Amino acid sequence: MSFASFSDFVAMGQHGLYVWSAYGICLAVLALNVALPLTARRRYLQQEARRLRRENSK
């Protein structure tokens, strides 16, 4: 596929809104698939550190 200009490329033959929103949703899901496990791991490690401090202080 060849486009005459950058605005034609962005418009994608009147399908630009669908195409770019699909890319955006895909990137958002991929970012969440990376970010959520990292935050869950950090939260788990913080909870375990608190638990160990409690057990050691008894």
PDB file of N, CA, C, O and CB in Angstrom:
ATOM      1  N   MET A   1       0.836  -1.176   0.000  1.00  0.00           N
ATOM      2  CA  MET A   1       0.000   0.000   0.000  1.00  0.00           C
ATOM      3  C   MET A   1       0.881   1.239   0.000  1.00  0.00           C
ATOM      4  O   MET A   1       1.884   1.301   0.711  1.00  0.00           O
ATOM      5  CB  MET A   1      -0.951  -0.002   1.207  1.00  0.00           C
ATOM      6  N   SER A   2       0.503   2.205  -0.788  1.00  0.00           N
ATOM      7  CA  SER A   2       1.266   3.441  -0.887  1.00  0.00           C
ATOM      8  C   SER A   2       0.355   4.618  -0.560  1.00  0.00           C
ATOM      9  O   SER A   2      -0.801   4.656  -0.981  1.00  0.00           O
ATOM     10  CB  SER A   2       1.887   3.599  -2.300  1.00  0.00           C
ATOM     11  N   PHE A   3       0.882   5.571   0.191  1.00  0.00           N
ATOM     12  CA  PHE A   3       0.111   6.742   0.577  1.00  0.00           C
ATOM     13  C   PHE A   3       0.762   7.973  -0.031  1.00  0.00           C
ATOM     14  O   PHE A   3       1.987   8.073  -0.103  1.00  0.00           O
ATOM     15  CB  PHE A   3       0.013   6.868   2.122  1.00  0.00           C
ATOM     16  N   ALA A   4      -0.074   8.911  -0.467  1.00  0.00           N
ATOM     17  CA  ALA A   4       0.417  10.126  -1.108  1.00  0.00           C
ATOM     18  C   ALA A   4       1.023  11.094  -0.099  1.00  0.00           C
ATOM     19  O   ALA A   4       1.936  11.849  -0.435  1.00  0.00           O
ATOM     20  CB  ALA A   4      -0.709  10.808  -1.865  1.00  0.00           C
ATOM     21  N   SER A   5       0.522  11.078   1.141  1.00  0.00           N
ATOM     22  CA  SER A   5       1.034  11.994   2.162  1.00  0.00           C
ATOM     23  C   SER A   5       0.886  11.344   3.534  1.00  0.00           C
ATOM     24  O   SER A   5       0.265  10.292   3.687  1.00  0.00           O
ATOM     25  CB  SER A   5       0.287  13.363   2.114  1.00  0.00           C
ATOM     26  N   PHE A   6       1.476  12.006   4.522  1.00  0.00           N
ATOM     27  CA  PHE A   6       1.382  11.501   5.885  1.00  0.00           C
ATOM     28  C   PHE A   6      -0.058  11.541   6.384  1.00  0.00           C
ATOM     29  O   PHE A   6      -0.483  10.639   7.107  1.00  0.00           O
ATOM     30  CB  PHE A   6       2.285  12.308   6.815  1.00  0.00           C
ATOM     31  N   SER A   7      -0.818  12.572   6.010  1.00  0.00           N
ATOM     32  CA  SER A   7      -2.219  12.648   6.442  1.00  0.00           C
ATOM     33  C   SER A   7      -3.045  11.518   5.830  1.00  0.00           C
ATOM     34  O   SER A   7      -3.972  11.018   6.467  1.00  0.00           O
ATOM     35  CB  SER A   7      -2.827  14.010   6.060  1.00  0.00           C
ATOM     36  N   ASP A   8      -2.720  11.111   4.603  1.00  0.00           N
ATOM     37  CA  ASP A   8      -3.387   9.941   4.018  1.00  0.00           C
ATOM     38  C   ASP A   8      -3.030   8.674   4.786  1.00  0.00           C
ATOM     39  O   ASP A   8      -3.871   7.798   4.988  1.00  0.00           O
ATOM     40  CB  ASP A   8      -3.004   9.786   2.534  1.00  0.00           C
ATOM     41  N   PHE A   9      -1.771   8.589   5.212  1.00  0.00           N
ATOM     42  CA  PHE A   9      -1.344   7.436   6.002  1.00  0.00           C
ATOM     43  C   PHE A   9      -2.103   7.376   7.320  1.00  0.00           C
ATOM     44  O   PHE A   9      -2.561   6.307   7.722  1.00  0.00           O
ATOM     45  CB  PHE A   9       0.167   7.491   6.263  1.00  0.00           C
ATOM     46  N   VAL A  10      -2.240   8.524   8.000  1.00  0.00           N
ATOM     47  CA  VAL A  10      -2.950   8.567   9.271  1.00  0.00           C
ATOM     48  C   VAL A  10      -4.427   8.256   9.071  1.00  0.00           C
ATOM     49  O   VAL A  10      -5.024   7.573   9.903  1.00  0.00           O
ATOM     50  CB  VAL A  10      -2.779   9.936   9.937  1.00  0.00           C
ATOM     51  N   ALA A  11      -5.031   8.740   7.988  1.00  0.00           N
ATOM     52  CA  ALA A  11      -6.454   8.514   7.721  1.00  0.00           C
ATOM     53  C   ALA A  11      -6.730   7.067   7.329  1.00  0.00           C
ATOM     54  O   ALA A  11      -7.839   6.574   7.537  1.00  0.00           O
ATOM     55  CB  ALA A  11      -6.940   9.449   6.617  1.00  0.00           C
ATOM     56  N   MET A  12      -5.741   6.381   6.767  1.00  0.00           N
ATOM     57  CA  MET A  12      -5.859   4.968   6.368  1.00  0.00           C
ATOM     58  C   MET A  12      -7.107   4.708   5.524  1.00  0.00           C
ATOM     59  O   MET A  12      -7.822   3.732   5.750  1.00  0.00           O
ATOM     60  CB  MET A  12      -5.885   4.075   7.607  1.00  0.00           C
ATOM     61  N   GLY A  13      -7.357   5.562   4.580  1.00  0.00           N
ATOM     62  CA  GLY A  13      -8.503   5.348   3.691  1.00  0.00           C
ATOM     63  C   GLY A  13      -9.819   5.344   4.443  1.00  0.00           C
ATOM     64  O   GLY A  13     -10.645   4.460   4.220  1.00  0.00           O
ATOM     65  N   GLN A  14     -10.036   6.295   5.316  1.00  0.00           N
ATOM     66  CA  GLN A  14     -11.240   6.449   6.136  1.00  0.00           C
ATOM     67  C   GLN A  14     -11.368   5.399   7.240  1.00  0.00           C
ATOM     68  O   GLN A  14     -12.399   5.330   7.910  1.00  0.00           O
ATOM     69  CB  GLN A  14     -12.456   6.391   5.256  1.00  0.00           C
ATOM     70  N   HIS A  15     -10.352   4.598   7.431  1.00  0.00           N
ATOM     71  CA  HIS A  15     -10.376   3.601   8.504  1.00  0.00           C
ATOM     72  C   HIS A  15      -9.369   3.929   9.605  1.00  0.00           C
ATOM     73  O   HIS A  15      -9.105   3.091  10.467  1.00  0.00           O
ATOM     74  CB  HIS A  15     -10.090   2.214   7.937  1.00  0.00           C
ATOM     75  N   GLY A  16      -8.818   5.111   9.585  1.00  0.00           N
ATOM     76  CA  GLY A  16      -7.773   5.498  10.524  1.00  0.00           C
ATOM     77  C   GLY A  16      -8.201   5.415  11.977  1.00  0.00           C
ATOM     78  O   GLY A  16      -7.439   4.947  12.823  1.00  0.00           O
ATOM     79  N   LEU A  17      -9.415   5.865  12.274  1.00  0.00           N
ATOM     80  CA  LEU A  17      -9.881   5.829  13.667  1.00  0.00           C
ATOM     81  C   LEU A  17      -9.895   4.399  14.190  1.00  0.00           C
ATOM     82  O   LEU A  17      -9.446   4.141  15.307  1.00  0.00           O
ATOM     83  CB  LEU A  17     -11.287   6.451  13.787  1.00  0.00           C
ATOM     84  N   TYR A  18     -10.405   3.471  13.392  1.00  0.00           N
ATOM     85  CA  TYR A  18     -10.441   2.070  13.803  1.00  0.00           C
ATOM     86  C   TYR A  18      -9.031   1.506  13.950  1.00  0.00           C
ATOM     87  O   TYR A  18      -8.718   0.859  14.949  1.00  0.00           O
ATOM     88  CB  TYR A  18     -11.240   1.239  12.793  1.00  0.00           C
ATOM     89  N   VAL A  19      -8.179   1.751  12.950  1.00  0.00           N
ATOM     90  CA  VAL A  19      -6.824   1.191  12.951  1.00  0.00           C
ATOM     91  C   VAL A  19      -6.027   1.713  14.133  1.00  0.00           C
ATOM     92  O   VAL A  19      -5.420   0.925  14.859  1.00  0.00           O
ATOM     93  CB  VAL A  19      -6.099   1.524  11.641  1.00  0.00           C
ATOM     94  N   TRP A  20      -6.014   3.033  14.344  1.00  0.00           N
ATOM     95  CA  TRP A  20      -5.189   3.613  15.401  1.00  0.00           C
ATOM     96  C   TRP A  20      -5.755   3.311  16.782  1.00  0.00           C
ATOM     97  O   TRP A  20      -4.988   3.162  17.733  1.00  0.00           O
ATOM     98  CB  TRP A  20      -5.066   5.118  15.208  1.00  0.00           C
ATOM     99  N   SER A  21      -7.067   3.218  16.918  1.00  0.00           N
ATOM    100  CA  SER A  21      -7.620   2.844  18.221  1.00  0.00           C
ATOM    101  C   SER A  21      -7.293   1.372  18.535  1.00  0.00           C
ATOM    102  O   SER A  21      -7.057   1.025  19.692  1.00  0.00           O
ATOM    103  CB  SER A  21      -9.160   3.079  18.247  1.00  0.00           C
ATOM    104  N   ALA A  22      -7.280   0.522  17.523  1.00  0.00           N
ATOM    105  CA  ALA A  22      -6.906  -0.884  17.728  1.00  0.00           C
ATOM    106  C   ALA A  22      -5.446  -0.986  18.166  1.00  0.00           C
ATOM    107  O   ALA A  22      -5.119  -1.761  19.065  1.00  0.00           O
ATOM    108  CB  ALA A  22      -7.136  -1.706  16.434  1.00  0.00           C
ATOM    109  N   TYR A  23      -4.571  -0.207  17.533  1.00  0.00           N
ATOM    110  CA  TYR A  23      -3.170  -0.181  17.963  1.00  0.00           C
ATOM    111  C   TYR A  23      -3.053   0.335  19.392  1.00  0.00           C
ATOM    112  O   TYR A  23      -2.292  -0.214  20.189  1.00  0.00           O
ATOM    113  CB  TYR A  23      -2.329   0.693  17.014  1.00  0.00           C
ATOM    114  N   GLY A  24      -3.786   1.368  19.717  1.00  0.00           N
ATOM    115  CA  GLY A  24      -3.734   1.933  21.067  1.00  0.00           C
ATOM    116  C   GLY A  24      -4.200   0.951  22.127  1.00  0.00           C
ATOM    117  O   GLY A  24      -3.569   0.815  23.176  1.00  0.00           O
ATOM    118  N   ILE A  25      -5.307   0.264  21.855  1.00  0.00           N
ATOM    119  CA  ILE A  25      -5.826  -0.719  22.808  1.00  0.00           C
ATOM    120  C   ILE A  25      -4.826  -1.863  22.975  1.00  0.00           C
ATOM    121  O   ILE A  25      -4.592  -2.330  24.089  1.00  0.00           O
ATOM    122  CB  ILE A  25      -7.202  -1.264  22.340  1.00  0.00           C
ATOM    123  N   CYS A  26      -4.243  -2.309  21.870  1.00  0.00           N
ATOM    124  CA  CYS A  26      -3.254  -3.393  21.928  1.00  0.00           C
ATOM    125  C   CYS A  26      -2.053  -2.974  22.770  1.00  0.00           C
ATOM    126  O   CYS A  26      -1.595  -3.748  23.611  1.00  0.00           O
ATOM    127  CB  CYS A  26      -2.797  -3.790  20.505  1.00  0.00           C
ATOM    128  N   LEU A  27      -1.542  -1.786  22.564  1.00  0.00           N
ATOM    129  CA  LEU A  27      -0.400  -1.316  23.342  1.00  0.00           C
ATOM    130  C   LEU A  27      -0.758  -1.156  24.814  1.00  0.00           C
ATOM    131  O   LEU A  27       0.066  -1.439  25.683  1.00  0.00           O
ATOM    132  CB  LEU A  27       0.112   0.005  22.783  1.00  0.00           C
ATOM    133  N   ALA A  28      -1.978  -0.704  25.104  1.00  0.00           N
ATOM    134  CA  ALA A  28      -2.413  -0.565  26.489  1.00  0.00           C
ATOM    135  C   ALA A  28      -2.466  -1.930  27.183  1.00  0.00           C
ATOM    136  O   ALA A  28      -2.035  -2.061  28.329  1.00  0.00           O
ATOM    137  CB  ALA A  28      -3.789   0.120  26.550  1.00  0.00           C
ATOM    138  N   VAL A  29      -2.986  -2.933  26.499  1.00  0.00           N
ATOM    139  CA  VAL A  29      -3.060  -4.281  27.076  1.00  0.00           C
ATOM    140  C   VAL A  29      -1.659  -4.837  27.309  1.00  0.00           C
ATOM    141  O   VAL A  29      -1.393  -5.436  28.351  1.00  0.00           O
ATOM    142  CB  VAL A  29      -3.862  -5.227  26.154  1.00  0.00           C
ATOM    143  N   LEU A  30      -0.767  -4.641  26.348  1.00  0.00           N
ATOM    144  CA  LEU A  30       0.605  -5.114  26.522  1.00  0.00           C
ATOM    145  C   LEU A  30       1.278  -4.412  27.695  1.00  0.00           C
ATOM    146  O   LEU A  30       1.993  -5.052  28.466  1.00  0.00           O
ATOM    147  CB  LEU A  30       1.414  -4.892  25.241  1.00  0.00           C
ATOM    148  N   ALA A  31       1.064  -3.121  27.842  1.00  0.00           N
ATOM    149  CA  ALA A  31       1.652  -2.375  28.966  1.00  0.00           C
ATOM    150  C   ALA A  31       1.100  -2.883  30.295  1.00  0.00           C
ATOM    151  O   ALA A  31       1.847  -3.027  31.263  1.00  0.00           O
ATOM    152  CB  ALA A  31       1.374  -0.859  28.820  1.00  0.00           C
ATOM    153  N   LEU A  32      -0.203  -3.154  30.345  1.00  0.00           N
ATOM    154  CA  LEU A  32      -0.790  -3.696  31.574  1.00  0.00           C
ATOM    155  C   LEU A  32      -0.250  -5.086  31.889  1.00  0.00           C
ATOM    156  O   LEU A  32      -0.051  -5.427  33.055  1.00  0.00           O
ATOM    157  CB  LEU A  32      -2.312  -3.747  31.455  1.00  0.00           C
ATOM    158  N   ASN A  33      -0.010  -5.892  30.849  1.00  0.00           N
ATOM    159  CA  ASN A  33       0.550  -7.229  31.063  1.00  0.00           C
ATOM    160  C   ASN A  33       1.956  -7.178  31.639  1.00  0.00           C
ATOM    161  O   ASN A  33       2.411  -8.148  32.245  1.00  0.00           O
ATOM    162  CB  ASN A  33       0.564  -8.004  29.761  1.00  0.00           C
ATOM    163  N   VAL A  34       2.638  -6.083  31.462  1.00  0.00           N
ATOM    164  CA  VAL A  34       3.963  -5.911  32.062  1.00  0.00           C
ATOM    165  C   VAL A  34       3.848  -5.264  33.438  1.00  0.00           C
ATOM    166  O   VAL A  34       4.488  -5.708  34.391  1.00  0.00           O
ATOM    167  CB  VAL A  34       4.865  -5.061  31.148  1.00  0.00           C
ATOM    168  N   ALA A  35       3.029  -4.209  33.544  1.00  0.00           N
ATOM    169  CA  ALA A  35       2.982  -3.401  34.763  1.00  0.00           C
ATOM    170  C   ALA A  35       2.288  -4.112  35.927  1.00  0.00           C
ATOM    171  O   ALA A  35       2.774  -4.034  37.055  1.00  0.00           O
ATOM    172  CB  ALA A  35       2.277  -2.097  34.480  1.00  0.00           C
ATOM    173  N   LEU A  36       1.197  -4.785  35.695  1.00  0.00           N
ATOM    174  CA  LEU A  36       0.449  -5.397  36.793  1.00  0.00           C
ATOM    175  C   LEU A  36       1.236  -6.473  37.545  1.00  0.00           C
ATOM    176  O   LEU A  36       1.227  -6.466  38.775  1.00  0.00           O
ATOM    177  CB  LEU A  36      -0.823  -5.994  36.261  1.00  0.00           C
ATOM    178  N   PRO A  37       1.909  -7.386  36.867  1.00  0.00           N
ATOM    179  CA  PRO A  37       2.709  -8.355  37.630  1.00  0.00           C
ATOM    180  C   PRO A  37       3.850  -7.700  38.403  1.00  0.00           C
ATOM    181  O   PRO A  37       4.186  -8.151  39.498  1.00  0.00           O
ATOM    182  CB  PRO A  37       3.274  -9.408  36.697  1.00  0.00           C
ATOM    183  N   LEU A  38       4.447  -6.654  37.858  1.00  0.00           N
ATOM    184  CA  LEU A  38       5.521  -5.966  38.573  1.00  0.00           C
ATOM    185  C   LEU A  38       5.004  -5.318  39.847  1.00  0.00           C
ATOM    186  O   LEU A  38       5.646  -5.408  40.894  1.00  0.00           O
ATOM    187  CB  LEU A  38       6.170  -4.913  37.677  1.00  0.00           C
ATOM    188  N   THR A  39       3.852  -4.668  39.767  1.00  0.00           N
ATOM    189  CA  THR A  39       3.298  -4.040  40.972  1.00  0.00           C
ATOM    190  C   THR A  39       2.827  -5.094  41.968  1.00  0.00           C
ATOM    191  O   THR A  39       2.954  -4.899  43.177  1.00  0.00           O
ATOM    192  CB  THR A  39       2.133  -3.103  40.606  1.00  0.00           C
ATOM    193  N   ALA A  40       2.286  -6.210  41.478  1.00  0.00           N
ATOM    194  CA  ALA A  40       1.856  -7.279  42.382  1.00  0.00           C
ATOM    195  C   ALA A  40       3.065  -7.888  43.095  1.00  0.00           C
ATOM    196  O   ALA A  40       2.985  -8.205  44.282  1.00  0.00           O
ATOM    197  CB  ALA A  40       1.082  -8.372  41.604  1.00  0.00           C
ATOM    198  N   ARG A  41       4.168  -8.053  42.393  1.00  0.00           N
ATOM    199  CA  ARG A  41       5.375  -8.595  43.013  1.00  0.00           C
ATOM    200  C   ARG A  41       5.910  -7.640  44.068  1.00  0.00           C
ATOM    201  O   ARG A  41       6.289  -8.066  45.158  1.00  0.00           O
ATOM    202  CB  ARG A  41       6.450  -8.871  41.954  1.00  0.00           C
ATOM    203  N   ARG A  42       5.942  -6.362  43.752  1.00  0.00           N
ATOM    204  CA  ARG A  42       6.425  -5.365  44.716  1.00  0.00           C
ATOM    205  C   ARG A  42       5.552  -5.369  45.967  1.00  0.00           C
ATOM    206  O   ARG A  42       6.062  -5.328  47.087  1.00  0.00           O
ATOM    207  CB  ARG A  42       6.442  -3.955  44.082  1.00  0.00           C
ATOM    208  N   ARG A  43       4.226  -5.420  45.770  1.00  0.00           N
ATOM    209  CA  ARG A  43       3.301  -5.454  46.907  1.00  0.00           C
ATOM    210  C   ARG A  43       3.509  -6.718  47.740  1.00  0.00           C
ATOM    211  O   ARG A  43       3.495  -6.653  48.969  1.00  0.00           O
ATOM    212  CB  ARG A  43       1.841  -5.377  46.416  1.00  0.00           C
ATOM    213  N   TYR A  44       3.701  -7.855  47.093  1.00  0.00           N
ATOM    214  CA  TYR A  44       3.928  -9.108  47.801  1.00  0.00           C
ATOM    215  C   TYR A  44       5.212  -9.043  48.633  1.00  0.00           C
ATOM    216  O   TYR A  44       5.227  -9.462  49.791  1.00  0.00           O
ATOM    217  CB  TYR A  44       3.998 -10.274  46.807  1.00  0.00           C
ATOM    218  N   LEU A  45       6.281  -8.519  48.042  1.00  0.00           N
ATOM    219  CA  LEU A  45       7.544  -8.430  48.767  1.00  0.00           C
ATOM    220  C   LEU A  45       7.439  -7.483  49.959  1.00  0.00           C
ATOM    221  O   LEU A  45       8.029  -7.744  51.007  1.00  0.00           O
ATOM    222  CB  LEU A  45       8.656  -7.969  47.833  1.00  0.00           C
ATOM    223  N   GLN A  46       6.701  -6.394  49.812  1.00  0.00           N
ATOM    224  CA  GLN A  46       6.500  -5.471  50.932  1.00  0.00           C
ATOM    225  C   GLN A  46       5.710  -6.147  52.054  1.00  0.00           C
ATOM    226  O   GLN A  46       6.036  -5.986  53.230  1.00  0.00           O
ATOM    227  CB  GLN A  46       5.769  -4.198  50.457  1.00  0.00           C
ATOM    228  N   GLN A  47       4.687  -6.892  51.694  1.00  0.00           N
ATOM    229  CA  GLN A  47       3.882  -7.588  52.699  1.00  0.00           C
ATOM    230  C   GLN A  47       4.716  -8.647  53.420  1.00  0.00           C
ATOM    231  O   GLN A  47       4.610  -8.799  54.637  1.00  0.00           O
ATOM    232  CB  GLN A  47       2.646  -8.238  52.044  1.00  0.00           C
ATOM    233  N   GLU A  48       5.531  -9.365  52.683  1.00  0.00           N
ATOM    234  CA  GLU A  48       6.376 -10.388  53.304  1.00  0.00           C
ATOM    235  C   GLU A  48       7.409  -9.754  54.237  1.00  0.00           C
ATOM    236  O   GLU A  48       7.690 -10.287  55.311  1.00  0.00           O
ATOM    237  CB  GLU A  48       7.085 -11.226  52.223  1.00  0.00           C
ATOM    238  N   ALA A  49       7.969  -8.623  53.829  1.00  0.00           N
ATOM    239  CA  ALA A  49       8.936  -7.936  54.689  1.00  0.00           C
ATOM    240  C   ALA A  49       8.258  -7.477  55.978  1.00  0.00           C
ATOM    241  O   ALA A  49       8.840  -7.602  57.055  1.00  0.00           O
ATOM    242  CB  ALA A  49       9.566  -6.729  53.951  1.00  0.00           C
ATOM    243  N   ARG A  50       7.037  -6.949  55.885  1.00  0.00           N
ATOM    244  CA  ARG A  50       6.286  -6.545  57.082  1.00  0.00           C
ATOM    245  C   ARG A  50       6.008  -7.749  57.976  1.00  0.00           C
ATOM    246  O   ARG A  50       6.157  -7.670  59.195  1.00  0.00           O
ATOM    247  CB  ARG A  50       4.960  -5.861  56.686  1.00  0.00           C
ATOM    248  N   ARG A  51       5.605  -8.854  57.371  1.00  0.00           N
ATOM    249  CA  ARG A  51       5.305 -10.063  58.136  1.00  0.00           C
ATOM    250  C   ARG A  51       6.545 -10.572  58.864  1.00  0.00           C
ATOM    251  O   ARG A  51       6.470 -10.957  60.031  1.00  0.00           O
ATOM    252  CB  ARG A  51       4.749 -11.153  57.216  1.00  0.00           C
ATOM    253  N   LEU A  52       7.678 -10.576  58.180  1.00  0.00           N
ATOM    254  CA  LEU A  52       8.915 -11.040  58.810  1.00  0.00           C
ATOM    255  C   LEU A  52       9.341 -10.119  59.950  1.00  0.00           C
ATOM    256  O   LEU A  52       9.823 -10.597  60.977  1.00  0.00           O
ATOM    257  CB  LEU A  52      10.033 -11.137  57.773  1.00  0.00           C
ATOM    258  N   ARG A  53       9.171  -8.811  59.787  1.00  0.00           N
ATOM    259  CA  ARG A  53       9.498  -7.878  60.871  1.00  0.00           C
ATOM    260  C   ARG A  53       8.605  -8.124  62.078  1.00  0.00           C
ATOM    261  O   ARG A  53       9.075  -8.080  63.215  1.00  0.00           O
ATOM    262  CB  ARG A  53       9.354  -6.422  60.396  1.00  0.00           C
ATOM    263  N   ARG A  54       7.314  -8.383  61.841  1.00  0.00           N
ATOM    264  CA  ARG A  54       6.390  -8.675  62.937  1.00  0.00           C
ATOM    265  C   ARG A  54       6.797  -9.942  63.672  1.00  0.00           C
ATOM    266  O   ARG A  54       6.817  -9.978  64.902  1.00  0.00           O
ATOM    267  CB  ARG A  54       4.961  -8.812  62.410  1.00  0.00           C
ATOM    268  N   GLU A  55       7.124 -10.990  62.904  1.00  0.00           N
ATOM    269  CA  GLU A  55       7.501 -12.265  63.526  1.00  0.00           C
ATOM    270  C   GLU A  55       8.805 -12.153  64.300  1.00  0.00           C
ATOM    271  O   GLU A  55       8.947 -12.782  65.349  1.00  0.00           O
ATOM    272  CB  GLU A  55       7.626 -13.353  62.466  1.00  0.00           C
ATOM    273  N   ASN A  56       9.752 -11.374  63.816  1.00  0.00           N
ATOM    274  CA  ASN A  56      11.028 -11.217  64.502  1.00  0.00           C
ATOM    275  C   ASN A  56      10.936 -10.345  65.742  1.00  0.00           C
ATOM    276  O   ASN A  56      11.767 -10.454  66.643  1.00  0.00           O
ATOM    277  CB  ASN A  56      12.038 -10.641  63.565  1.00  0.00           C
ATOM    278  N   SER A  57       9.937  -9.486  65.794  1.00  0.00           N
ATOM    279  CA  SER A  57       9.817  -8.598  66.943  1.00  0.00           C
ATOM    280  C   SER A  57       9.117  -9.275  68.122  1.00  0.00           C
ATOM    281  O   SER A  57       9.111  -8.722  69.222  1.00  0.00           O
ATOM    282  CB  SER A  57       9.063  -7.340  66.548  1.00  0.00           C
ATOM    283  N   LYS A  58       8.540 -10.431  67.928  1.00  0.00           N
ATOM    284  CA  LYS A  58       7.822 -11.132  69.007  1.00  0.00           C
ATOM    285  C   LYS A  58       8.744 -11.814  69.955  1.00  0.00           C
ATOM    286  O   LYS A  58       8.291 -12.443  70.911  1.00  0.00           O
ATOM    287  CB  LYS A  58       6.874 -12.137  68.445  1.00  0.00           C
TER     288      LYS A  58
END
